Amino acid sequence: MPALDCSDLFGKRLSLSESPGKVVVLTFWATWCGPCVRKFPEERELVSQMKGRPFELIGVNSDHSLGAAQREVREGRVTWRSFWDGPGRGPIARKLGVDSWPTTFVVDTKGVIRVVNPKDLPSICETMVEEIKRGEGYGAK
């Protein structure tokens, strides 16, 4: 996973390096993407289930306007921090080769992309977090 150090939706610094020792789900979303919006409840539930564990969900938003993305956060539909990648296929999407939305990467504690677009995201995350807890599996510390 390349280093990502940019601004979040509200202009605060956000970096993947702030999540050492955690399983990170990086999800590309936009309000214009129906499948992305339909994933919000599942993603909110995952964040809730993993609270207090070595896990973080971080979004990469590709809306045409920053205000549209900020509204999703203010209204509680998006409860995780997100990079703003600008309209369409921005620099983060290009860096990671993303050309369709939604796209989801699951990254281990060493920063290695382990899964792209998993069918059962909660199960994959649970397994990887348990690997960390047991001190086994690739990426465990």
N, CA, C and O atoms as a GROMACS GRO file, in nm:
protein
  564
    1MET      N    1   0.086  -0.117   0.000
    1MET     CA    2   0.000   0.000   0.000
    1MET      C    3   0.091   0.123   0.000
    1MET      O    4   0.175   0.138   0.089
    2PRO      N    5   0.074   0.208  -0.098
    2PRO     CA    6   0.154   0.330  -0.099
    2PRO      C    7   0.116   0.421   0.018
    2PRO      O    8   0.005   0.414   0.071
    3ALA      N    9   0.208   0.505   0.057
    3ALA     CA   10   0.182   0.602   0.164
    3ALA      C   11   0.072   0.698   0.118
    3ALA      O   12   0.075   0.748   0.006
    4LEU      N   13  -0.022   0.722   0.206
    4LEU     CA   14  -0.128   0.820   0.179
    4LEU      C   15  -0.128   0.919   0.294
    4LEU      O   16  -0.152   0.882   0.409
    5ASP      N   17  -0.102   1.043   0.263
    5ASP     CA   18  -0.095   1.148   0.362
    5ASP      C   19  -0.154   1.273   0.296
    5ASP      O   20  -0.086   1.345   0.225
    6CYS      N   21  -0.282   1.296   0.322
    6CYS     CA   22  -0.355   1.404   0.256
    6CYS      C   23  -0.450   1.467   0.357
    6CYS      O   24  -0.441   1.442   0.477
    7SER      N   25  -0.540   1.547   0.309
    7SER     CA   26  -0.642   1.607   0.394
    7SER      C   27  -0.769   1.523   0.393
    7SER      O   28  -0.803   1.459   0.294
    8ASP      N   29  -0.837   1.525   0.508
    8ASP     CA   30  -0.967   1.458   0.514
    8ASP      C   31  -1.074   1.553   0.460
    8ASP      O   32  -1.043   1.660   0.407
    9LEU      N   33  -1.198   1.514   0.473
    9LEU     CA   34  -1.309   1.593   0.418
    9LEU      C   35  -1.323   1.731   0.482
    9LEU      O   36  -1.388   1.819   0.426
   10PHE      N   37  -1.262   1.748   0.600
   10PHE     CA   38  -1.276   1.874   0.671
   10PHE      C   39  -1.143   1.949   0.682
   10PHE      O   40  -1.128   2.039   0.765
   11GLY      N   41  -1.046   1.910   0.598
   11GLY     CA   42  -0.920   1.981   0.590
   11GLY      C   43  -0.815   1.942   0.693
   11GLY      O   44  -0.708   2.003   0.700
   12LYS      N   45  -0.844   1.840   0.774
   12LYS     CA   46  -0.746   1.794   0.873
   12LYS      C   47  -0.657   1.688   0.810
   12LYS      O   48  -0.701   1.611   0.724
   13ARG      N   49  -0.530   1.684   0.853
   13ARG     CA   50  -0.435   1.586   0.802
   13ARG      C   51  -0.484   1.445   0.837
   13ARG      O   52  -0.531   1.419   0.948
   14LEU      N   53  -0.473   1.356   0.740
   14LEU     CA   54  -0.509   1.214   0.757
   14LEU      C   55  -0.402   1.133   0.687
   14LEU      O   56  -0.368   1.159   0.571
   15SER      N   57  -0.350   1.034   0.757
   15SER     CA   58  -0.243   0.952   0.700
   15SER      C   59  -0.266   0.807   0.738
   15SER      O   60  -0.307   0.776   0.849
   16LEU      N   61  -0.238   0.718   0.644
   16LEU     CA   62  -0.247   0.576   0.676
   16LEU      C   63  -0.143   0.537   0.781
   16LEU      O   64  -0.162   0.438   0.852
   17SER      N   65  -0.036   0.612   0.790
   17SER     CA   66   0.067   0.580   0.889
   17SER      C   67   0.019   0.604   1.032
   17SER      O   68   0.087   0.567   1.127
   18GLU      N   69  -0.098   0.666   1.049
   18GLU     CA   70  -0.157   0.688   1.181
   18GLU      C   71  -0.223   0.561   1.234
   18GLU      O   72  -0.273   0.560   1.346
   19SER      N   73  -0.223   0.455   1.155
   19SER     CA   74  -0.292   0.331   1.193
   19SER      C   75  -0.196   0.212   1.204
   19SER      O   76  -0.228   0.104   1.155
   20PRO      N   77  -0.079   0.230   1.269
   20PRO     CA   78   0.013   0.116   1.278
   20PRO      C   79  -0.045   0.006   1.366
   20PRO      O   80  -0.112   0.033   1.465
   21GLY      N   81  -0.017  -0.117   1.328
   21GLY     CA   82  -0.063  -0.230   1.407
   21GLY      C   83  -0.211  -0.260   1.393
   21GLY      O   84  -0.266  -0.338   1.470
   22LYS      N   85  -0.275  -0.197   1.295
   22LYS     CA   86  -0.418  -0.218   1.275
   22LYS      C   87  -0.447  -0.277   1.138
   22LYS      O   88  -0.370  -0.257   1.043
   23VAL      N   89  -0.557  -0.349   1.129
   23VAL     CA   90  -0.614  -0.386   1.000
   23VAL      C   91  -0.685  -0.261   0.951
   23VAL      O   92  -0.763  -0.200   1.024
   24VAL      N   93  -0.658  -0.222   0.827
   24VAL     CA   94  -0.720  -0.102   0.770
   24VAL      C   95  -0.803  -0.141   0.648
   24VAL      O   96  -0.756  -0.208   0.557
   25VAL      N   97  -0.926  -0.097   0.650
   25VAL     CA   98  -1.012  -0.110   0.532
   25VAL      C   99  -1.015   0.028   0.467
   25VAL      O  100  -1.054   0.126   0.529
   26LEU      N  101  -0.973   0.033   0.342
   26LEU     CA  102  -0.974   0.157   0.265
   26LEU      C  103  -1.085   0.143   0.161
   26LEU      O  104  -1.076   0.059   0.071
   27THR      N  105  -1.188   0.225   0.174
   27THR     CA  106  -1.303   0.211   0.086
   27THR      C  107  -1.323   0.338   0.003
   27THR      O  108  -1.328   0.449   0.057
   28PHE      N  109  -1.333   0.322  -0.126
   28PHE     CA  110  -1.357   0.432  -0.219
   28PHE      C  111  -1.506   0.450  -0.235
   28PHE      O  112  -1.577   0.355  -0.269
   29TRP      N  113  -1.555   0.573  -0.211
   29TRP     CA  114  -1.698   0.599  -0.215
   29TRP      C  115  -1.727   0.738  -0.271
   29TRP      O  116  -1.641   0.826  -0.276
   30ALA      N  117  -1.852   0.754  -0.312
   30ALA     CA  118  -1.902   0.883  -0.359
   30ALA      C  119  -2.054   0.881  -0.348
   30ALA      O  120  -2.115   0.774  -0.356
   31THR      N  121  -2.114   0.997  -0.330
   31THR     CA  122  -2.260   1.002  -0.320
   31THR      C  123  -2.327   0.972  -0.453
   31THR      O  124  -2.444   0.932  -0.455
   32TRP      N  125  -2.256   0.991  -0.564
   32TRP     CA  126  -2.312   0.962  -0.697
   32TRP      C  127  -2.309   0.812  -0.728
   32TRP      O  128  -2.362   0.769  -0.830
   33CYS      N  129  -2.248   0.734  -0.641
   33CYS     CA  130  -2.232   0.590  -0.661
   33CYS      C  131  -2.336   0.514  -0.578
   33CYS      O  132  -2.320   0.498  -0.457
   34GLY      N  133  -2.442   0.469  -0.642
   34GLY     CA  134  -2.548   0.397  -0.573
   34GLY      C  135  -2.498   0.278  -0.492
   34GLY      O  136  -2.535   0.265  -0.375
   35PRO      N  137  -2.414   0.190  -0.549
   35PRO     CA  138  -2.363   0.077  -0.472
   35PRO      C  139  -2.281   0.121  -0.349
   35PRO      O  140  -2.282   0.052  -0.247
   36CYS      N  141  -2.211   0.233  -0.360
   36CYS     CA  142  -2.135   0.286  -0.244
   36CYS      C  143  -2.230   0.323  -0.132
   36CYS      O  144  -2.210   0.285  -0.016
   37VAL      N  145  -2.334   0.398  -0.166
   37VAL     CA  146  -2.431   0.444  -0.068
   37VAL      C  147  -2.502   0.326  -0.003
   37VAL      O  148  -2.529   0.328   0.117
   38ARG      N  149  -2.532   0.222  -0.081
   38ARG     CA  150  -2.597   0.103  -0.025
   38ARG      C  151  -2.507   0.028   0.072
   38ARG      O  152  -2.556  -0.047   0.156
   39LYS      N  153  -2.374   0.046   0.061
   39LYS     CA  154  -2.279  -0.019   0.153
   39LYS      C  155  -2.265   0.054   0.286
   39LYS      O  156  -2.212  -0.003   0.382
   40PHE      N  157  -2.311   0.178   0.295
   40PHE     CA  158  -2.292   0.256   0.417
   40PHE      C  159  -2.341   0.184   0.543
   40PHE      O  160  -2.268   0.180   0.642
   41PRO      N  161  -2.462   0.127   0.544
   41PRO     CA  162  -2.507   0.060   0.667
   41PRO      C  163  -2.415  -0.056   0.709
   41PRO      O  164  -2.386  -0.072   0.827
   42GLU      N  165  -2.370  -0.135   0.613
   42GLU     CA  166  -2.278  -0.246   0.644
   42GLU      C  167  -2.146  -0.192   0.699
   42GLU      O  168  -2.091  -0.247   0.795
   43GLU      N  169  -2.097  -0.085   0.641
   43GLU     CA  170  -1.971  -0.028   0.686
   43GLU      C  171  -1.985   0.034   0.825
   43GLU      O  172  -1.896   0.021   0.908
   44ARG      N  173  -2.097   0.102   0.851
   44ARG     CA  174  -2.121   0.156   0.985
   44ARG      C  175  -2.126   0.044   1.088
   44ARG      O  176  -2.071   0.057   1.198
   45GLU      N  177  -2.192  -0.064   1.054
   45GLU     CA  178  -2.201  -0.180   1.144
   45GLU      C  179  -2.063  -0.240   1.169
   45GLU      O  180  -2.031  -0.275   1.283
   46LEU      N  181  -1.980  -0.251   1.066
   46LEU     CA  182  -1.846  -0.304   1.081
   46LEU      C  183  -1.763  -0.215   1.174
   46LEU      O  184  -1.695  -0.267   1.263
   47VAL      N  185  -1.769  -0.084   1.157
   47VAL     CA  186  -1.697   0.009   1.244
   47VAL      C  187  -1.744  -0.010   1.388
   47VAL      O  188  -1.662  -0.011   1.480
   48SER      N  189  -1.872  -0.024   1.408
   48SER     CA  190  -1.927  -0.043   1.542
   48SER      C  191  -1.880  -0.175   1.604
   48SER      O  192  -1.839  -0.178   1.720
   49GLN      N  193  -1.885  -0.283   1.527
   49GLN     CA  194  -1.843  -0.414   1.576
   49GLN      C  195  -1.695  -0.418   1.612
   49GLN      O  196  -1.656  -0.489   1.704
   50MET      N  197  -1.613  -0.344   1.541
   50MET     CA  198  -1.468  -0.348   1.559
   50MET      C  199  -1.417  -0.241   1.656
   50MET      O  200  -1.296  -0.231   1.678
   51LYS      N  201  -1.506  -0.162   1.713
   51LYS     CA  202  -1.466  -0.055   1.804
   51LYS      C  203  -1.380  -0.111   1.918
   51LYS      O  204  -1.413  -0.212   1.979
   52GLY      N  205  -1.268  -0.042   1.943
   52GLY     CA  206  -1.179  -0.083   2.050
   52GLY      C  207  -1.081  -0.193   2.013
   52GLY      O  208  -1.003  -0.238   2.096
   53ARG      N  209  -1.085  -0.236   1.888
   53ARG     CA  210  -0.997  -0.342   1.840
   53ARG      C  211  -0.897  -0.282   1.741
   53ARG      O  212  -0.916  -0.168   1.699
   54PRO      N  213  -0.791  -0.355   1.703
   54PRO     CA  214  -0.692  -0.300   1.610
   54PRO      C  215  -0.746  -0.296   1.466
   54PRO      O  216  -0.707  -0.377   1.382
   55PHE      N  217  -0.834  -0.203   1.442
   55PHE     CA  218  -0.906  -0.194   1.315
   55PHE      C  219  -0.939  -0.048   1.286
   55PHE      O  220  -0.967   0.030   1.378
   56GLU      N  221  -0.936  -0.012   1.160
   56GLU     CA  222  -0.981   0.120   1.119
   56GLU      C  223  -1.035   0.115   0.977
   56GLU      O  224  -0.974   0.054   0.888
   57LEU      N  225  -1.148   0.179   0.956
   57LEU     CA  226  -1.204   0.196   0.822
   57LEU      C  227  -1.177   0.341   0.783
   57LEU      O  228  -1.210   0.433   0.858
   58ILE      N  229  -1.118   0.361   0.668
   58ILE     CA  230  -1.088   0.494   0.616
   58ILE      C  231  -1.146   0.502   0.475
   58ILE      O  232  -1.126   0.412   0.393
   59GLY      N  233  -1.216   0.609   0.447
   59GLY     CA  234  -1.275   0.628   0.316
   59GLY      C  235  -1.188   0.713   0.225
   59GLY      O  236  -1.100   0.787   0.269
   60VAL      N  237  -1.214   0.699   0.097
   60VAL     CA  238  -1.156   0.787  -0.004
   60VAL      C  239  -1.275   0.836  -0.087
   60VAL      O  240  -1.334   0.759  -0.163
   61ASN      N  241  -1.307   0.963  -0.072
   61ASN     CA  242  -1.425   1.016  -0.139
   61ASN      C  243  -1.390   1.080  -0.273
   61ASN      O  244  -1.288   1.149  -0.286
   62SER      N  245  -1.476   1.056  -0.371
   62SER     CA  246  -1.454   1.106  -0.506
   62SER      C  247  -1.571   1.189  -0.558
   62SER      O  248  -1.600   1.189  -0.677
   63ASP      N  249  -1.639   1.258  -0.467
   63ASP     CA  250  -1.754   1.339  -0.508
   63ASP      C  251  -1.711   1.459  -0.592
   63ASP      O  252  -1.597   1.504  -0.586
   64HIS      N  253  -1.806   1.509  -0.669
   64HIS     CA  254  -1.781   1.625  -0.753
   64HIS      C  255  -1.771   1.752  -0.668
   64HIS      O  256  -1.708   1.850  -0.708
   65SER      N  257  -1.834   1.748  -0.550
   65SER     CA  258  -1.824   1.862  -0.458
   65SER      C  259  -1.792   1.812  -0.319
   65SER      O  260  -1.849   1.713  -0.273
   66LEU      N  261  -1.703   1.880  -0.253
   66LEU     CA  262  -1.665   1.845  -0.117
   66LEU      C  263  -1.785   1.854  -0.025
   66LEU      O  264  -1.798   1.774   0.068
   67GLY      N  265  -1.873   1.948  -0.049
   67GLY     CA  266  -1.993   1.966   0.033
   67GLY      C  267  -2.082   1.844   0.036
   67GLY      O  268  -2.141   1.812   0.140
   68ALA      N  269  -2.094   1.775  -0.076
   68ALA     CA  270  -2.178   1.654  -0.080
   68ALA      C  271  -2.123   1.547   0.013
   68ALA      O  272  -2.199   1.481   0.084
   69ALA      N  273  -1.992   1.531   0.014
   69ALA     CA  274  -1.929   1.432   0.101
   69ALA      C  275  -1.942   1.473   0.247
   69ALA      O  276  -1.974   1.390   0.333
   70GLN      N  277  -1.918   1.600   0.276
   70GLN     CA  278  -1.930   1.648   0.414
   70GLN      C  279  -2.071   1.630   0.468
   70GLN      O  280  -2.088   1.600   0.586
   71ARG      N  281  -2.170   1.648   0.384
   71ARG     CA  282  -2.309   1.630   0.425
   71ARG      C  283  -2.336   1.487   0.472
   71ARG      O  284  -2.409   1.466   0.568
   72GLU      N  285  -2.276   1.388   0.403
   72GLU     CA  286  -2.294   1.248   0.444
   72GLU      C  287  -2.240   1.224   0.584
   72GLU      O  288  -2.298   1.148   0.662
   73VAL      N  289  -2.130   1.290   0.617
   73VAL     CA  290  -2.072   1.278   0.750
   73VAL      C  291  -2.159   1.351   0.852
   73VAL      O  292  -2.194   1.294   0.956
   74ARG      N  293  -2.195   1.473   0.823
   74ARG     CA  294  -2.276   1.553   0.916
   74ARG      C  295  -2.410   1.486   0.946
   74ARG      O  296  -2.461   1.496   1.058
   75GLU      N  297  -2.466   1.419   0.847
   75GLU     CA  298  -2.597   1.354   0.866
   75GLU      C  299  -2.584   1.213   0.920
   75GLU      O  300  -2.684   1.143   0.936
   76GLY      N  301  -2.460   1.168   0.948
   76GLY     CA  302  -2.439   1.040   1.015
   76GLY      C  303  -2.440   0.917   0.927
   76GLY      O  304  -2.436   0.805   0.978
   77ARG      N  305  -2.446   0.934   0.796
   77ARG     CA  306  -2.445   0.816   0.708
   77ARG      C  307  -2.304   0.761   0.691
   77ARG      O  308  -2.287   0.640   0.670
   78VAL      N  309  -2.204   0.848   0.698
   78VAL     CA  310  -2.063   0.807   0.694
   78VAL      C  311  -2.003   0.844   0.829
   78VAL      O  312  -1.998   0.962   0.865
   79THR      N  313  -1.958   0.744   0.904
   79THR     CA  314  -1.910   0.766   1.041
   79THR      C  315  -1.759   0.747   1.053
   79THR      O  316  -1.706   0.745   1.165
   80TRP      N  317  -1.689   0.733   0.942
   80TRP     CA  318  -1.545   0.714   0.942
   80TRP      C  319  -1.479   0.831   0.870
   80TRP      O  320  -1.540   0.897   0.786
   81ARG      N  321  -1.353   0.855   0.905
   81ARG     CA  322  -1.279   0.962   0.837
   81ARG      C  323  -1.254   0.921   0.693
   81ARG      O  324  -1.239   0.803   0.660
   82SER      N  325  -1.250   1.021   0.609
   82SER     CA  326  -1.228   0.996   0.467
   82SER      C  327  -1.135   1.101   0.408
   82SER      O  328  -1.143   1.219   0.441
   83PHE      N  329  -1.047   1.055   0.319
   83PHE     CA  330  -0.971   1.146   0.236
   83PHE      C  331  -1.067   1.204   0.134
   83PHE      O  332  -1.164   1.138   0.096
   84TRP      N  333  -1.043   1.326   0.089
   84TRP     CA  334  -1.116   1.376  -0.027
   84TRP      C  335  -1.020   1.372  -0.144
   84TRP      O  336  -0.915   1.436  -0.143
   85ASP      N  337  -1.057   1.294  -0.245
   85ASP     CA  338  -0.970   1.269  -0.360
   85ASP      C  339  -1.007   1.356  -0.480
   85ASP      O  340  -0.956   1.337  -0.590
   86GLY      N  341  -1.097   1.451  -0.456
   86GLY     CA  342  -1.140   1.536  -0.566
   86GLY      C  343  -1.239   1.464  -0.655
   86GLY      O  344  -1.267   1.346  -0.635
   87PRO      N  345  -1.292   1.534  -0.751
   87PRO     CA  346  -1.395   1.475  -0.836
   87PRO      C  347  -1.342   1.362  -0.925
   87PRO      O  348  -1.234   1.370  -0.983
   88GLY      N  349  -1.423   1.256  -0.932
   88GLY     CA  350  -1.389   1.145  -1.021
   88GLY      C  351  -1.265   1.070  -0.978
   88GLY      O  352  -1.247   1.042  -0.860
   89ARG      N  353  -1.182   1.038  -1.072
   89ARG     CA  354  -1.063   0.956  -1.047
   89ARG      C  355  -0.947   1.047  -1.009
   89ARG      O  356  -0.870   1.091  -1.094
   90GLY      N  357  -0.935   1.076  -0.879
   90GLY     CA  358  -0.833   1.167  -0.828
   90GLY      C  359  -0.699   1.099  -0.809
   90GLY      O  360  -0.681   0.984  -0.850
   91PRO      N  361  -0.604   1.169  -0.748
   91PRO     CA  362  -0.468   1.117  -0.735
   91PRO      C  363  -0.457   0.988  -0.653
   91PRO      O  364  -0.376   0.901  -0.686
   92ILE      N  365  -0.538   0.974  -0.547
   92ILE     CA  366  -0.531   0.849  -0.469
   92ILE      C  367  -0.584   0.734  -0.552
   92ILE      O  368  -0.522   0.627  -0.555
   93ALA      N  369  -0.696   0.754  -0.620
   93ALA     CA  370  -0.752   0.648  -0.705
   93ALA      C  371  -0.653   0.609  -0.814
   93ALA      O  372  -0.635   0.490  -0.842
   94ARG      N  373  -0.589   0.707  -0.875
   94ARG     CA  374  -0.490   0.676  -0.979
   94ARG      C  375  -0.371   0.600  -0.922
   94ARG      O  376  -0.323   0.504  -0.982
   95LYS      N  377  -0.324   0.643  -0.804
   95LYS     CA  378  -0.209   0.578  -0.741
   95LYS      C  379  -0.236   0.430  -0.713
   95LYS      O  380  -0.146   0.346  -0.723
   96LEU      N  381  -0.362   0.399  -0.677
   96LEU     CA  382  -0.397   0.261  -0.644
   96LEU      C  383  -0.463   0.186  -0.760
   96LEU      O  384  -0.503   0.071  -0.744
   97GLY      N  385  -0.474   0.250  -0.875
   97GLY     CA  386  -0.532   0.184  -0.991
   97GLY      C  387  -0.682   0.163  -0.983
   97GLY      O  388  -0.735   0.072  -1.046
   98VAL      N  389  -0.750   0.246  -0.905
   98VAL     CA  390  -0.896   0.233  -0.890
   98VAL      C  391  -0.964   0.301  -1.007
   98VAL      O  392  -0.939   0.418  -1.036
   99ASP      N  393  -1.052   0.226  -1.073
   99ASP     CA  394  -1.128   0.284  -1.183
   99ASP      C  395  -1.276   0.250  -1.177
   99ASP      O  396  -1.350   0.276  -1.271
  100SER      N  397  -1.318   0.190  -1.064
  100SER     CA  398  -1.461   0.165  -1.045
  100SER      C  399  -1.494   0.182  -0.897
  100SER      O  400  -1.412   0.155  -0.809
  101TRP      N  401  -1.617   0.226  -0.873
  101TRP     CA  402  -1.663   0.251  -0.738
  101TRP      C  403  -1.782   0.162  -0.709
  101TRP      O  404  -1.864   0.142  -0.799
  102PRO      N  405  -1.797   0.107  -0.592
  102PRO     CA  406  -1.702   0.112  -0.481
  102PRO      C  407  -1.586   0.015  -0.503
  102PRO      O  408  -1.601  -0.087  -0.570
  103THR      N  409  -1.472   0.049  -0.447
  103THR     CA  410  -1.358  -0.042  -0.441
  103THR      C  411  -1.311  -0.042  -0.297
  103THR      O  412  -1.303   0.063  -0.232
  104THR      N  413  -1.279  -0.161  -0.247
  104THR     CA  414  -1.238  -0.176  -0.108
  104THR      C  415  -1.108  -0.255  -0.101
  104THR      O  416  -1.095  -0.361  -0.162
  105PHE      N  417  -1.013  -0.202  -0.026
  105PHE     CA  418  -0.886  -0.270   0.001
  105PHE      C  419  -0.882  -0.306   0.149
  105PHE      O  420  -0.921  -0.226   0.233
  106VAL      N  421  -0.835  -0.426   0.180
  106VAL     CA  422  -0.811  -0.466   0.319
  106VAL      C  423  -0.660  -0.478   0.333
  106VAL      O  424  -0.595  -0.556   0.263
  107VAL      N  425  -0.605  -0.400   0.426
  107VAL     CA  426  -0.460  -0.386   0.442
  107VAL      C  427  -0.420  -0.440   0.580
  107VAL      O  428  -0.484  -0.410   0.680
  108ASP      N  429  -0.312  -0.520   0.582
  108ASP     CA  430  -0.267  -0.576   0.710
  108ASP      C  431  -0.179  -0.478   0.786
  108ASP      O  432  -0.157  -0.366   0.742
  109THR      N  433  -0.128  -0.522   0.902
  109THR     CA  434  -0.050  -0.434   0.989
  109THR      C  435   0.083  -0.390   0.930
  109THR      O  436   0.143  -0.294   0.977
  110LYS      N  437   0.130  -0.459   0.829
  110LYS     CA  438   0.256  -0.422   0.762
  110LYS      C  439   0.232  -0.331   0.642
  110LYS      O  440   0.327  -0.292   0.574
  111GLY      N  441   0.105  -0.298   0.615
  111GLY     CA  442   0.075  -0.212   0.502
  111GLY      C  443   0.062  -0.287   0.371
  111GLY      O  444   0.068  -0.227   0.263
  112VAL      N  445   0.044  -0.418   0.379
  112VAL     CA  446   0.030  -0.501   0.260
  112VAL      C  447  -0.119  -0.520   0.228
  112VAL      O  448  -0.198  -0.557   0.315
  113ILE      N  449  -0.156  -0.495   0.104
  113ILE     CA  450  -0.295  -0.517   0.062
  113ILE      C  451  -0.317  -0.667   0.058
  113ILE      O  452  -0.254  -0.738  -0.020
  114ARG      N  453  -0.406  -0.716   0.142
  114ARG     CA  454  -0.432  -0.860   0.150
  114ARG      C  455  -0.550  -0.902   0.064
  114ARG      O  456  -0.550  -1.011   0.007
  115VAL      N  457  -0.652  -0.815   0.054
  115VAL     CA  458  -0.773  -0.850  -0.021
  115VAL      C  459  -0.827  -0.724  -0.087
  115VAL      O  460  -0.824  -0.616  -0.028
  116VAL      N  461  -0.877  -0.739  -0.209
  116VAL     CA  462  -0.944  -0.630  -0.279
  116VAL      C  463  -1.088  -0.675  -0.306
  116VAL      O  464  -1.111  -0.784  -0.357
  117ASN      N  465  -1.182  -0.591  -0.270
  117ASN     CA  466  -1.325  -0.616  -0.290
  117ASN      C  467  -1.370  -0.752  -0.236
  117ASN      O  468  -1.424  -0.834  -0.310
  118PRO      N  469  -1.346  -0.776  -0.105
  118PRO     CA  470  -1.388  -0.906  -0.048
  118PRO      C  471  -1.539  -0.921  -0.049
  118PRO      O  472  -1.613  -0.824  -0.033
  119LYS      N  473  -1.583  -1.044  -0.069
  119LYS     CA  474  -1.727  -1.072  -0.069
  119LYS      C  475  -1.783  -1.064   0.073
  119LYS      O  476  -1.897  -1.020   0.092
  120ASP      N  477  -1.706  -1.107   0.173
  120ASP     CA  478  -1.751  -1.104   0.312
  120ASP      C  479  -1.654  -1.021   0.395
  120ASP      O  480  -1.571  -1.075   0.467
  121LEU      N  481  -1.666  -0.890   0.383
  121LEU     CA  482  -1.575  -0.798   0.449
  121LEU      C  483  -1.570  -0.819   0.600
  121LEU      O  484  -1.460  -0.826   0.655
  122PRO      N  485  -1.682  -0.831   0.671
  122PRO     CA  486  -1.675  -0.851   0.816
  122PRO      C  487  -1.596  -0.977   0.855
  122PRO      O  488  -1.519  -0.974   0.951
  123SER      N  489  -1.616  -1.083   0.784
  123SER     CA  490  -1.547  -1.208   0.816
  123SER      C  491  -1.396  -1.196   0.794
  123SER      O  492  -1.316  -1.242   0.876
  124ILE      N  493  -1.357  -1.135   0.682
  124ILE     CA  494  -1.214  -1.114   0.653
  124ILE      C  495  -1.150  -1.029   0.762
  124ILE      O  496  -1.042  -1.061   0.811
  125CYS      N  497  -1.217  -0.921   0.801
  125CYS     CA  498  -1.163  -0.832   0.903
  125CYS      C  499  -1.153  -0.903   1.038
  125CYS      O  500  -1.052  -0.889   1.108
  126GLU      N  501  -1.254  -0.978   1.072
  126GLU     CA  502  -1.253  -1.053   1.199
  126GLU      C  503  -1.135  -1.150   1.201
  126GLU      O  504  -1.064  -1.159   1.301
  127THR      N  505  -1.115  -1.222   1.093
  127THR     CA  506  -1.004  -1.318   1.085
  127THR      C  507  -0.870  -1.247   1.100
  127THR      O  508  -0.783  -1.294   1.173
  128MET      N  509  -0.852  -1.136   1.031
  128MET     CA  510  -0.725  -1.064   1.036
  128MET      C  511  -0.700  -1.003   1.173
  128MET      O  512  -0.586  -1.002   1.220
  129VAL      N  513  -0.803  -0.951   1.239
  129VAL     CA  514  -0.787  -0.895   1.373
  129VAL      C  515  -0.753  -1.006   1.472
  129VAL      O  516  -0.671  -0.987   1.561
  130GLU      N  517  -0.815  -1.122   1.456
  130GLU     CA  518  -0.783  -1.236   1.543
  130GLU      C  519  -0.639  -1.283   1.521
  130GLU      O  520  -0.574  -1.324   1.617
  131GLU      N  521  -0.589  -1.278   1.399
  131GLU     CA  522  -0.450  -1.313   1.372
  131GLU      C  523  -0.356  -1.222   1.451
  131GLU      O  524  -0.256  -1.268   1.507
  132ILE      N  525  -0.388  -1.095   1.456
  132ILE     CA  526  -0.308  -1.000   1.532
  132ILE      C  527  -0.310  -1.037   1.680
  132ILE      O  528  -0.207  -1.042   1.746
  133LYS      N  529  -0.429  -1.063   1.731
  133LYS     CA  530  -0.447  -1.097   1.872
  133LYS      C  531  -0.364  -1.221   1.909
  133LYS      O  532  -0.303  -1.227   2.016
  134ARG      N  533  -0.362  -1.320   1.821
  134ARG     CA  534  -0.289  -1.444   1.848
  134ARG      C  535  -0.140  -1.432   1.813
  134ARG      O  536  -0.061  -1.520   1.846
  135GLY      N  537  -0.103  -1.323   1.746
  135GLY     CA  538   0.036  -1.305   1.707
  135GLY      C  539   0.079  -1.398   1.595
  135GLY      O  540   0.195  -1.438   1.587
  136GLU      N  541  -0.016  -1.433   1.510
  136GLU     CA  542   0.016  -1.522   1.399
  136GLU      C  543  -0.032  -1.465   1.268
  136GLU      O  544  -0.103  -1.364   1.266
  137GLY      N  545   0.004  -1.527   1.162
  137GLY     CA  546  -0.041  -1.482   1.030
  137GLY      C  547   0.046  -1.369   0.977
  137GLY      O  548   0.107  -1.296   1.055
  138TYR      N  549   0.051  -1.354   0.850
  138TYR     CA  550   0.131  -1.249   0.788
  138TYR      C  551   0.080  -1.114   0.831
  138TYR      O  552  -0.040  -1.088   0.826
  139GLY      N  553   0.170  -1.030   0.873
  139GLY     CA  554   0.132  -0.897   0.916
  139GLY      C  555   0.114  -0.885   1.066
  139GLY      O  556   0.102  -0.774   1.117
  140ALA      N  557   0.112  -0.995   1.137
  140ALA     CA  558   0.097  -0.988   1.283
  140ALA      C  559   0.227  -0.937   1.343
  140ALA      O  560   0.336  -0.965   1.293
  141LYS      N  561   0.213  -0.861   1.451
  141LYS     CA  562   0.333  -0.806   1.517
  141LYS      C  563   0.371  -0.893   1.634
  141LYS      O  564   0.469  -0.865   1.703
   0.00000   0.00000   0.00000
